[in-house]
Amino acid sequence: GQSFFRENVSCPSRLIVSMGCDTGDQTHFGLIRIALVVVPFLYVGTQISKNFAALLEEHDIFVPEDDDDDD
């Protein structure tokens, strides 16, 4: 009866220890791991977009115009 409900309880914090939540498997370096994944992919995406923009500009498909003369 009650063991069925204990297995399906999600435990977002350490305050719910009495419900049978195992808090030993939590990662302590969550932000560091996120940064180690996000930063390289962000850099690779930046390089790909820069190369693609240069390719489009080289083939005169997209040429940015300097419209800074709004006097």
MARMIDO-800351 format. One record per atom (N, C-alpha, C, O): atom name; residue number from 1; z, y, x. Coordinates in steps of 0.001 Angstrom, whole numbers, padded with zeros to 6 digits. Each point is the difference from the previous one (the first is absolute). Layout:
N
<atom atom="CA" n="NUM" c3="Z" c2="Y" c1="X"/>
...
***
This chain:
71
<atom atom="N" n="1" c3="000000" c2="-001186" c1="000793"/>
<atom atom="CA" n="1" c3="000000" c2="001186" c1="-000793"/>
<atom atom="C" n="1" c3="000000" c2="001251" c1="000837"/>
<atom atom="O" n="1" c3="-001003" c2="000711" c1="000055"/>
<atom atom="N" n="2" c3="002118" c2="-000427" c1="000602"/>
<atom atom="CA" n="2" c3="000120" c2="001269" c1="000713"/>
<atom atom="C" n="2" c3="-000747" c2="000008" c1="001331"/>
<atom atom="O" n="2" c3="-000393" c2="001068" c1="000470"/>
<atom atom="N" n="3" c3="000189" c2="-002222" c1="000143"/>
<atom atom="CA" n="3" c3="-000686" c2="-000015" c1="001287"/>
<atom atom="C" n="3" c3="-001453" c2="000428" c1="-000140"/>
<atom atom="O" n="3" c3="-000586" c2="000515" c1="000952"/>
<atom atom="N" n="4" c3="-000009" c2="-000722" c1="-002139"/>
<atom atom="CA" n="4" c3="-001369" c2="000446" c1="-000239"/>
<atom atom="C" n="4" c3="-000092" c2="001522" c1="000083"/>
<atom atom="O" n="4" c3="-000953" c2="000531" c1="000570"/>
<atom atom="N" n="5" c3="001920" c2="000163" c1="-001124"/>
<atom atom="CA" n="5" c3="-000018" c2="001456" c1="000022"/>
<atom atom="C" n="5" c3="000321" c2="000549" c1="001385"/>
<atom atom="O" n="5" c3="-000500" c2="001062" c1="000371"/>
<atom atom="N" n="6" c3="001322" c2="-001764" c1="000395"/>
<atom atom="CA" n="6" c3="000345" c2="000480" c1="001338"/>
<atom atom="C" n="6" c3="-001195" c2="-000053" c1="000939"/>
<atom atom="O" n="6" c3="-000119" c2="000844" c1="000889"/>
<atom atom="N" n="7" c3="-000766" c2="-001814" c1="-001066"/>
<atom atom="CA" n="7" c3="-001141" c2="-000117" c1="000900"/>
<atom atom="C" n="7" c3="-001039" c2="001079" c1="-000269"/>
<atom atom="O" n="7" c3="-000766" c2="000343" c1="000901"/>
<atom atom="N" n="8" c3="000716" c2="000201" c1="-002111"/>
<atom atom="CA" n="8" c3="-001028" c2="000960" c1="-000355"/>
<atom atom="C" n="8" c3="000467" c2="001448" c1="000097"/>
<atom atom="O" n="8" c3="-000716" c2="000897" c1="-000446"/>
<atom atom="N" n="9" c3="001881" c2="-000645" c1="001009"/>
<atom atom="CA" n="9" c3="000523" c2="001360" c1="000118"/>
<atom atom="C" n="9" c3="-000522" c2="000610" c1="001291"/>
<atom atom="O" n="9" c3="000141" c2="-000587" c1="001073"/>
<atom atom="N" n="10" c3="-000743" c2="001760" c1="-001178"/>
<atom atom="CA" n="10" c3="-000428" c2="000698" c1="001211"/>
<atom atom="C" n="10" c3="001154" c2="000850" c1="000503"/>
<atom atom="O" n="10" c3="000743" c2="000587" c1="-000787"/>
<atom atom="N" n="11" c3="-000602" c2="-000528" c1="002080"/>
<atom atom="CA" n="11" c3="001141" c2="000689" c1="000598"/>
<atom atom="C" n="11" c3="-000499" c2="001132" c1="000879"/>
<atom atom="O" n="11" c3="-000273" c2="-000217" c1="001181"/>
<atom atom="N" n="12" c3="000145" c2="001424" c1="-001727"/>
<atom atom="CA" n="12" c3="-000504" c2="001101" c1="000807"/>
<atom atom="C" n="12" c3="001010" c2="000572" c1="000975"/>
<atom atom="O" n="12" c3="-000386" c2="000640" c1="000978"/>
<atom atom="N" n="13" c3="001665" c2="-000853" c1="-001220"/>
<atom atom="CA" n="13" c3="001001" c2="000579" c1="000892"/>
<atom atom="C" n="13" c3="001043" c2="-001039" c1="000355"/>
<atom atom="O" n="13" c3="000012" c2="-001100" c1="-000553"/>
<atom atom="N" n="14" c3="000857" c2="001453" c1="001471"/>
<atom atom="CA" n="14" c3="001057" c2="-000919" c1="000416"/>
<atom atom="C" n="14" c3="001188" c2="000020" c1="-000950"/>
<atom atom="O" n="14" c3="000956" c2="-000752" c1="000192"/>
<atom atom="N" n="15" c3="-001002" c2="001601" c1="-001213"/>
<atom atom="CA" n="15" c3="001112" c2="000096" c1="-000934"/>
<atom atom="C" n="15" c3="000063" c2="-001201" c1="-000934"/>
<atom atom="O" n="15" c3="001046" c2="-000275" c1="-000587"/>
<atom atom="N" n="16" c3="-002156" c2="-000441" c1="000445"/>
<atom atom="CA" n="16" c3="-000045" c2="-001104" c1="-000959"/>
<atom atom="C" n="16" c3="000176" c2="-001315" c1="000756"/>
<atom atom="O" n="16" c3="-000872" c2="-000868" c1="-000052"/>
<atom atom="N" n="17" c3="001975" c2="000719" c1="000741"/>
<atom atom="CA" n="17" c3="000248" c2="-001226" c1="000757"/>
<atom atom="C" n="17" c3="000579" c2="-001064" c1="-000921"/>
<atom atom="O" n="17" c3="-000180" c2="-001193" c1="000242"/>
<atom atom="N" n="18" c3="000870" c2="001611" c1="-001290"/>
<atom atom="CA" n="18" c3="000654" c2="-000954" c1="-000894"/>
<atom atom="C" n="18" c3="-000994" c2="-000772" c1="-000847"/>
<atom atom="O" n="18" c3="000380" c2="-000997" c1="-000614"/>
<atom atom="N" n="19" c3="-001646" c2="001417" c1="000555"/>
<atom atom="CA" n="19" c3="-000993" c2="-000695" c1="-000809"/>
<atom atom="C" n="19" c3="-000703" c2="-001095" c1="000787"/>
<atom atom="O" n="19" c3="-000949" c2="-000596" c1="-000510"/>
<atom atom="N" n="20" c3="001370" c2="000316" c1="001706"/>
<atom atom="CA" n="20" c3="-000591" c2="-001083" c1="000772"/>
<atom atom="C" n="20" c3="-001191" c2="000432" c1="000809"/>
<atom atom="O" n="20" c3="-000882" c2="-000813" c1="000276"/>
<atom atom="N" n="21" c3="000826" c2="002056" c1="000111"/>
<atom atom="CA" n="21" c3="-001131" c2="000495" c1="000770"/>
<atom atom="C" n="21" c3="000248" c2="-000243" c1="001486"/>
<atom atom="O" n="21" c3="001095" c2="000236" c1="000511"/>
<atom atom="N" n="22" c3="-002123" c2="-000708" c1="000162"/>
<atom atom="CA" n="22" c3="000099" c2="-000234" c1="001438"/>
<atom atom="C" n="22" c3="-000479" c2="001250" c1="000713"/>
<atom atom="O" n="22" c3="-001195" c2="000293" c1="-000010"/>
<atom atom="N" n="23" c3="002102" c2="000451" c1="000629"/>
<atom atom="CA" n="23" c3="-000366" c2="001239" c1="000675"/>
<atom atom="C" n="23" c3="-000263" c2="-000209" c1="001486"/>
<atom atom="O" n="23" c3="-000235" c2="000974" c1="000716"/>
<atom atom="N" n="24" c3="000267" c2="-002199" c1="-000234"/>
<atom atom="CA" n="24" c3="-000195" c2="-000255" c1="001418"/>
<atom atom="C" n="24" c3="-001432" c2="000104" c1="000443"/>
<atom atom="O" n="24" c3="-000255" c2="000115" c1="001199"/>
<atom atom="N" n="25" c3="-000710" c2="-000149" c1="-002124"/>
<atom atom="CA" n="25" c3="-001408" c2="-000001" c1="000361"/>
<atom atom="C" n="25" c3="-000625" c2="001385" c1="-000033"/>
<atom atom="O" n="25" c3="-001222" c2="000115" c1="000082"/>
<atom atom="N" n="26" c3="002008" c2="000924" c1="-000198"/>
<atom atom="CA" n="26" c3="-000560" c2="001345" c1="-000079"/>
<atom atom="C" n="26" c3="-000403" c2="000483" c1="001389"/>
<atom atom="O" n="26" c3="000675" c2="-000272" c1="000993"/>
<atom atom="N" n="27" c3="-001792" c2="000995" c1="-000950"/>
<atom atom="CA" n="27" c3="-000451" c2="000533" c1="001275"/>
<atom atom="C" n="27" c3="000725" c2="001314" c1="000282"/>
<atom atom="O" n="27" c3="000149" c2="000842" c1="-000887"/>
<atom atom="N" n="28" c3="000287" c2="-000682" c1="002100"/>
<atom atom="CA" n="28" c3="000748" c2="001185" c1="000374"/>
<atom atom="C" n="28" c3="-000904" c2="001088" c1="000575"/>
<atom atom="O" n="28" c3="000397" c2="001164" c1="000063"/>
<atom atom="N" n="29" c3="-001607" c2="-001533" c1="000355"/>
<atom atom="CA" n="29" c3="-000906" c2="000958" c1="000622"/>
<atom atom="C" n="29" c3="-001205" c2="000230" c1="-000904"/>
<atom atom="O" n="29" c3="-001142" c2="-000064" c1="000457"/>
<atom atom="N" n="30" c3="001388" c2="000329" c1="-001727"/>
<atom atom="CA" n="30" c3="-001083" c2="000146" c1="-000962"/>
<atom atom="C" n="30" c3="-000911" c2="001167" c1="000305"/>
<atom atom="O" n="30" c3="-001222" c2="-000144" c1="-000057"/>
<atom atom="N" n="31" c3="001786" c2="001299" c1="000381"/>
<atom atom="CA" n="31" c3="-000822" c2="001176" c1="000273"/>
<atom atom="C" n="31" c3="-000789" c2="-000158" c1="001292"/>
<atom atom="O" n="31" c3="-001138" c2="000457" c1="000101"/>
<atom atom="N" n="32" c3="001743" c2="-001100" c1="000876"/>
<atom atom="CA" n="32" c3="-000702" c2="-000216" c1="001271"/>
<atom atom="C" n="32" c3="-001172" c2="-000955" c1="-000210"/>
<atom atom="O" n="32" c3="-001084" c2="000212" c1="000544"/>
<atom atom="N" n="33" c3="001303" c2="-001258" c1="-001330"/>
<atom atom="CA" n="33" c3="-001082" c2="-000958" c1="-000266"/>
<atom atom="C" n="33" c3="-001113" c2="000650" c1="-000797"/>
<atom atom="O" n="33" c3="-001177" c2="-000265" c1="000245"/>
<atom atom="N" n="34" c3="001538" c2="001120" c1="-001202"/>
<atom atom="CA" n="34" c3="-001024" c2="000710" c1="-000774"/>
<atom atom="C" n="34" c3="-000803" c2="000914" c1="000928"/>
<atom atom="O" n="34" c3="-001227" c2="000050" c1="-000089"/>
<atom atom="N" n="35" c3="001910" c2="000668" c1="000976"/>
<atom atom="CA" n="35" c3="-000692" c2="000898" c1="000924"/>
<atom atom="C" n="35" c3="-000905" c2="-000788" c1="000946"/>
<atom atom="O" n="35" c3="-001096" c2="000457" c1="000324"/>
<atom atom="N" n="36" c3="001540" c2="-001634" c1="000122"/>
<atom atom="CA" n="36" c3="-000820" c2="-000807" c1="000901"/>
<atom atom="C" n="36" c3="-001256" c2="-000526" c1="-000681"/>
<atom atom="O" n="36" c3="-000975" c2="-000328" c1="000676"/>
<atom atom="N" n="37" c3="000984" c2="000244" c1="-001984"/>
<atom atom="CA" n="37" c3="-001196" c2="-000427" c1="-000730"/>
<atom atom="C" n="37" c3="-000858" c2="001206" c1="-000378"/>
<atom atom="O" n="37" c3="-001221" c2="-000040" c1="000150"/>
<atom atom="N" n="38" c3="001843" c2="001102" c1="-000634"/>
<atom atom="CA" n="38" c3="-000752" c2="001137" c1="-000531"/>
<atom atom="C" n="38" c3="-000696" c2="000793" c1="001102"/>
<atom atom="O" n="38" c3="-001169" c2="000359" c1="-000144"/>
<atom atom="N" n="39" c3="001868" c2="-000084" c1="001233"/>
<atom atom="CA" n="39" c3="-000552" c2="000880" c1="001041"/>
<atom atom="C" n="39" c3="-001277" c2="-000565" c1="000627"/>
<atom atom="O" n="39" c3="-000971" c2="000748" c1="000113"/>
<atom atom="N" n="40" c3="000908" c2="-002014" c1="000301"/>
<atom atom="CA" n="40" c3="-001263" c2="-000492" c1="000578"/>
<atom atom="C" n="40" c3="-001163" c2="000016" c1="-000997"/>
<atom atom="O" n="40" c3="-001121" c2="000354" c1="000364"/>
<atom atom="N" n="41" c3="001383" c2="-000738" c1="-001620"/>
<atom atom="CA" n="41" c3="-001078" c2="000000" c1="-000975"/>
<atom atom="C" n="41" c3="-000442" c2="001418" c1="-000341"/>
<atom atom="O" n="41" c3="-001182" c2="000235" c1="-000252"/>
<atom atom="N" n="42" c3="002114" c2="000705" c1="000241"/>
<atom atom="CA" n="42" c3="-000356" c2="001397" c1="-000225"/>
<atom atom="C" n="42" c3="-000866" c2="000521" c1="001143"/>
<atom atom="O" n="42" c3="-000963" c2="000731" c1="-000231"/>
<atom atom="N" n="43" c3="001302" c2="-001103" c1="001455"/>
<atom atom="CA" n="43" c3="-000789" c2="000410" c1="001163"/>
<atom atom="C" n="43" c3="-001397" c2="-000615" c1="-000046"/>
<atom atom="O" n="43" c3="-000993" c2="000682" c1="000250"/>
<atom atom="N" n="44" c3="000922" c2="-001971" c1="-000568"/>
<atom atom="CA" n="44" c3="-001304" c2="-000670" c1="-000066"/>
<atom atom="C" n="44" c3="-000847" c2="000609" c1="-001109"/>
<atom atom="O" n="44" c3="-001199" c2="000208" c1="000186"/>
<atom atom="N" n="45" c3="001802" c2="000080" c1="-001331"/>
<atom atom="CA" n="45" c3="-000733" c2="000627" c1="-001092"/>
<atom atom="C" n="45" c3="-000507" c2="001383" c1="000371"/>
<atom atom="O" n="45" c3="-001102" c2="000389" c1="-000387"/>
<atom atom="N" n="46" c3="001905" c2="000348" c1="001135"/>
<atom atom="CA" n="46" c3="-000424" c2="001322" c1="000461"/>
<atom atom="C" n="46" c3="-001197" c2="-000105" c1="000935"/>
<atom atom="O" n="46" c3="-000949" c2="000776" c1="-000113"/>
<atom atom="N" n="47" c3="000992" c2="-001729" c1="001030"/>
<atom atom="CA" n="47" c3="-001110" c2="-000168" c1="000937"/>
<atom atom="C" n="47" c3="-001279" c2="-000427" c1="-000718"/>
<atom atom="O" n="47" c3="-001087" c2="000477" c1="000327"/>
<atom atom="N" n="48" c3="001216" c2="-001379" c1="-001312"/>
<atom atom="CA" n="48" c3="-001174" c2="-000445" c1="-000746"/>
<atom atom="C" n="48" c3="-000617" c2="001169" c1="-000761"/>
<atom atom="O" n="48" c3="-001219" c2="000165" c1="-000004"/>
<atom atom="N" n="49" c3="002057" c2="000645" c1="-000638"/>
<atom atom="CA" n="49" c3="-000534" c2="001121" c1="-000776"/>
<atom atom="C" n="49" c3="-000625" c2="001054" c1="000907"/>
<atom atom="O" n="49" c3="-001012" c2="000600" c1="-000363"/>
<atom atom="N" n="50" c3="001594" c2="-000364" c1="001530"/>
<atom atom="CA" n="50" c3="-000594" c2="000952" c1="000935"/>
<atom atom="C" n="50" c3="-001367" c2="-000492" c1="000478"/>
<atom atom="O" n="50" c3="-000956" c2="000773" c1="000072"/>
<atom atom="N" n="51" c3="000872" c2="-002068" c1="000253"/>
<atom atom="CA" n="51" c3="-001273" c2="-000551" c1="000466"/>
<atom atom="C" n="51" c3="-001056" c2="000024" c1="-001108"/>
<atom atom="O" n="51" c3="-001173" c2="000270" c1="000260"/>
<atom atom="N" n="52" c3="001588" c2="-000551" c1="-001481"/>
<atom atom="CA" n="52" c3="-000939" c2="-000003" c1="-001111"/>
<atom atom="C" n="52" c3="-000474" c2="001421" c1="-000310"/>
<atom atom="O" n="52" c3="-001173" c2="000210" c1="-000308"/>
<atom atom="N" n="53" c3="002077" c2="000758" c1="000388"/>
<atom atom="CA" n="53" c3="-000391" c2="001393" c1="-000215"/>
<atom atom="C" n="53" c3="-000973" c2="000449" c1="001082"/>
<atom atom="O" n="53" c3="-000960" c2="000714" c1="-000292"/>
<atom atom="N" n="54" c3="001192" c2="-001118" c1="001530"/>
<atom atom="CA" n="54" c3="-000921" c2="000346" c1="001084"/>
<atom atom="C" n="54" c3="-001369" c2="-000653" c1="-000214"/>
<atom atom="O" n="54" c3="-001032" c2="000606" c1="000287"/>
<atom atom="N" n="55" c3="001029" c2="-001838" c1="-000790"/>
<atom atom="CA" n="55" c3="-001261" c2="-000693" c1="-000273"/>
<atom atom="C" n="55" c3="-000775" c2="000708" c1="-001108"/>
<atom atom="O" n="55" c3="-001213" c2="000181" c1="000109"/>
<atom atom="N" n="56" c3="001908" c2="000220" c1="-001177"/>
<atom atom="CA" n="56" c3="-000663" c2="000716" c1="-001089"/>
<atom atom="C" n="56" c3="-000546" c2="001342" c1="000471"/>
<atom atom="O" n="56" c3="-001086" c2="000417" c1="-000404"/>
<atom atom="N" n="57" c3="001847" c2="000252" c1="001262"/>
<atom atom="CA" n="57" c3="-000442" c2="001295" c1="000517"/>
<atom atom="C" n="57" c3="-001200" c2="-000163" c1="000939"/>
<atom atom="O" n="57" c3="-000899" c2="000841" c1="000029"/>
<atom atom="N" n="58" c3="000902" c2="-001928" c1="000730"/>
<atom atom="CA" n="58" c3="-001098" c2="-000254" c1="000941"/>
<atom atom="C" n="58" c3="-001313" c2="-000252" c1="-000732"/>
<atom atom="O" n="58" c3="-001063" c2="000395" c1="000479"/>
<atom atom="N" n="59" c3="001130" c2="-001045" c1="-001630"/>
<atom atom="CA" n="59" c3="-001211" c2="-000307" c1="-000771"/>
<atom atom="C" n="59" c3="-000290" c2="001063" c1="-001055"/>
<atom atom="O" n="59" c3="-000811" c2="-000223" c1="-000898"/>
<atom atom="N" n="60" c3="001466" c2="001371" c1="001001"/>
<atom atom="CA" n="60" c3="-000187" c2="001129" c1="-000914"/>
<atom atom="C" n="60" c3="000222" c2="-000370" c1="-001467"/>
<atom atom="O" n="60" c3="-000602" c2="000599" c1="-000891"/>
<atom atom="N" n="61" c3="001446" c2="-001563" c1="000649"/>
<atom atom="CA" n="61" c3="000363" c2="-000354" c1="-001378"/>
<atom atom="C" n="61" c3="001093" c2="000946" c1="-000487"/>
<atom atom="O" n="61" c3="-000040" c2="000482" c1="-001132"/>
<atom atom="N" n="62" c3="000994" c2="-000229" c1="001981"/>
<atom atom="CA" n="62" c3="001079" c2="000928" c1="-000326"/>
<atom atom="C" n="62" c3="000202" c2="000923" c1="001182"/>
<atom atom="O" n="62" c3="000388" c2="-000438" c1="001083"/>
<atom atom="N" n="63" c3="-000649" c2="001709" c1="-001293"/>
<atom atom="CA" n="63" c3="000195" c2="000999" c1="001055"/>
<atom atom="C" n="63" c3="000952" c2="001043" c1="-000536"/>
<atom atom="O" n="63" c3="-000363" c2="000745" c1="-000911"/>
<atom atom="N" n="64" c3="001567" c2="-000666" c1="001443"/>
<atom atom="CA" n="64" c3="000932" c2="001006" c1="-000488"/>
<atom atom="C" n="64" c3="-000470" c2="001405" c1="000356"/>
<atom atom="O" n="64" c3="-000509" c2="000255" c1="001091"/>
<atom atom="N" n="65" c3="000700" c2="000655" c1="-002058"/>
<atom atom="CA" n="65" c3="-000406" c2="001383" c1="000223"/>
<atom atom="C" n="65" c3="001237" c2="000852" c1="000245"/>
<atom atom="O" n="65" c3="001061" c2="-000226" c1="-000581"/>
<atom atom="N" n="66" c3="-001226" c2="001192" c1="001441"/>
<atom atom="CA" n="66" c3="001108" c2="000931" c1="000275"/>
<atom atom="C" n="66" c3="-000115" c2="001197" c1="-000940"/>
<atom atom="O" n="66" c3="-000785" c2="000913" c1="000258"/>
<atom atom="N" n="67" c3="001541" c2="-000907" c1="-001322"/>
<atom atom="CA" n="67" c3="-000016" c2="001093" c1="-000964"/>
<atom atom="C" n="67" c3="001224" c2="000869" c1="000159"/>
<atom atom="O" n="67" c3="000658" c2="000344" c1="-000982"/>
<atom atom="N" n="68" c3="-000349" c2="000014" c1="002213"/>
<atom atom="CA" n="68" c3="001187" c2="000807" c1="000268"/>
<atom atom="C" n="68" c3="-000292" c2="001514" c1="-000110"/>
<atom atom="O" n="68" c3="000907" c2="000819" c1="000150"/>
<atom atom="N" n="69" c3="-002153" c2="-000463" c1="-000408"/>
<atom atom="CA" n="69" c3="-000383" c2="001406" c1="-000059"/>
<atom atom="C" n="69" c3="000095" c2="000525" c1="-001437"/>
<atom atom="O" n="69" c3="-001012" c2="000368" c1="-000597"/>
<atom atom="N" n="70" c3="002205" c2="-000336" c1="000058"/>
<atom atom="CA" n="70" c3="000209" c2="000466" c1="-001366"/>
<atom atom="C" n="70" c3="000448" c2="001447" c1="-000028"/>
<atom atom="O" n="70" c3="000917" c2="000343" c1="-000746"/>
<atom atom="N" n="71" c3="-001532" c2="000502" c1="001527"/>
<atom atom="CA" n="71" c3="000420" c2="001411" c1="000071"/>
<atom atom="C" n="71" c3="-000395" c2="000776" c1="-001234"/>
<atom atom="O" n="71" c3="000279" c2="001195" c1="-000094"/>
***
